[in-house]
Amino acid sequence: MAERKAVYFSKYIQEDGIVTVPYNINEEGLYRYSMTIPFKGRDNSKKAIVIMKNPSKAGKFDSQAQRKISDETIYRVTDYLYKHEQNYSEVIILNLFAIYSSIFDEGVEEELIYGNDNMEKNNRIILSTLEDLEDGDRVIVGWGRYPKRTGFRDNYRERIEEVLTLLNGVTLWRVGNFVKVDSWHFPQHGLNWYDYEVMKEFWN
């Protein structure tokens, strides 16, 4: 099997300005709460806050390449938002769950998903990010359909409802059409955003 190709940030990303919480991303870490990704040459201060499912190791420094690693989803999201007519200056990535995807999909104990006070910290960071919203900023939801983890659908719906409560009163946006599963409508996952798709208000 061919080695998987590394994905790095595009040339319009200001890599030395990328900030993650926690700051140090390593193989042993379980959680990431936010990642701020600035665009080069954009000083209009408009922010796009994107809430997705759960993080990857994007933002980790590759010592061999002397660059920070991205992933396919972050690459697609930043490409869409860099090209968008709103002319954003930075993207802030938040998530429903703070646990890394490689662990999240492998059947890890629910104590690690919900424990260690990580959910409370995740909620606090979501709320603190919302406090800094200014005119021109947008909150875009892109968490997509159910995760691969079996027996987790009820948990996933409950978490979405909890986050929507945190977002009460905020105008929300989505990219493209809803993904319909059973009686639920999920916003399209960031990995599936294409630059020709329209950004719409979430509830429309």
Buried (B, 14 or more C-beta within 10 A) or exposed (E): EEEEEEBBBBEBBBBEEBEBBEEEBEEEBBBBBBBBBBBEEBEEEBBBBBBBBBBBBBBBBEEEEEEBBBBEBBBBBBBBBBEBEBEBBBBBBBBBBBBBBEBBEEEBEEEBBBEBEBBEBBBEBBEEBBEEBEEBBBBBBBBBBBBEBEEBBEBBBEBBEEBBEBBEEBEBBBBBEBBEEEEBEBBBBBBBBEEEBEBBEBEE
